[in-house]
Amino acid sequence: MGITKQLNFDIETKAIGKICKALGHPVRIQIMTLLWKRDNRTCGEIVELIPLAQSTISKHLLELKKANLVNIKTEGKKIIYSIEVGNIQILSKYFSSYLSTIEISEQDKSTVLTTKRKSRGRIHLKQYNYQFPHKKLKEVI
């Protein structure tokens, strides 16, 4: 049996890791976006806006709750979900701090922000004709 390494991280680092893990699914990001646009939604309202089963949305809401990203309030039989702003602020503070420490040279900025593709004309589109290998490519001049 191997030994698992136990690393001691500070509370904020653990919280950020937990938040990022919870936000690691596109449906959860979409749920958070919906809650950010209009707080206090029920699961049924979220299901109307995201075309998934109610049980699937409930599971994603549970994961967001475990990461302390949403608050739950009960009104009769309804469960109302809202954003836990404190943890979003922790994440925002972390990313703002992190991004301010990254230095990208002016030359690298153009490669990060834009992608340049080498165009070889239209011939590159027909370069790989897997359906009709016996056909020869015509040169476009």
CORUR-V367626 format. One record per backbone hydrogen bond with DSSP energy under -0.5 kcal/mol. CO is the residue of the C=O (numbers start at 1). NH is the residue of the N-H. If there is no record, write none. Layout:
# CORUR-V367626
co:CO nh:NH
co:CO nh:NH
This chain:
# CORUR-V367626
co:2 nh:4
co:5 nh:7
co:7 nh:9
co:10 nh:14
co:11 nh:15
co:12 nh:16
co:13 nh:17
co:14 nh:18
co:15 nh:19
co:16 nh:20
co:17 nh:21
co:18 nh:22
co:19 nh:23
co:21 nh:24
co:25 nh:29
co:26 nh:30
co:27 nh:31
co:28 nh:32
co:29 nh:33
co:30 nh:34
co:31 nh:35
co:32 nh:36
co:33 nh:37
co:34 nh:38
co:41 nh:81
co:42 nh:46
co:43 nh:47
co:44 nh:48
co:45 nh:49
co:46 nh:49
co:46 nh:50
co:49 nh:51
co:50 nh:52
co:53 nh:57
co:54 nh:58
co:55 nh:59
co:56 nh:60
co:57 nh:61
co:58 nh:62
co:59 nh:63
co:60 nh:64
co:61 nh:65
co:62 nh:66
co:63 nh:67
co:64 nh:69
co:64 nh:70
co:65 nh:68
co:69 nh:84
co:71 nh:82
co:73 nh:75
co:73 nh:80
co:75 nh:78
co:78 nh:75
co:78 nh:80
co:79 nh:43
co:80 nh:73
co:81 nh:40
co:81 nh:41
co:82 nh:71
co:83 nh:85
co:84 nh:87
co:84 nh:88
co:85 nh:89
co:86 nh:90
co:87 nh:91
co:88 nh:92
co:89 nh:93
co:90 nh:94
co:91 nh:95
co:92 nh:96
co:93 nh:97
co:94 nh:98
co:95 nh:99
co:96 nh:100
co:97 nh:101
co:98 nh:101
co:98 nh:102
co:99 nh:102
co:102 nh:104
co:105 nh:109
co:106 nh:110
co:107 nh:111
co:108 nh:112
co:109 nh:113
co:110 nh:114
co:117 nh:119
co:118 nh:120
co:120 nh:123
co:121 nh:120
co:122 nh:125
co:122 nh:126
co:123 nh:126
co:124 nh:127
co:127 nh:129
co:128 nh:130
co:132 nh:135
co:139 nh:141
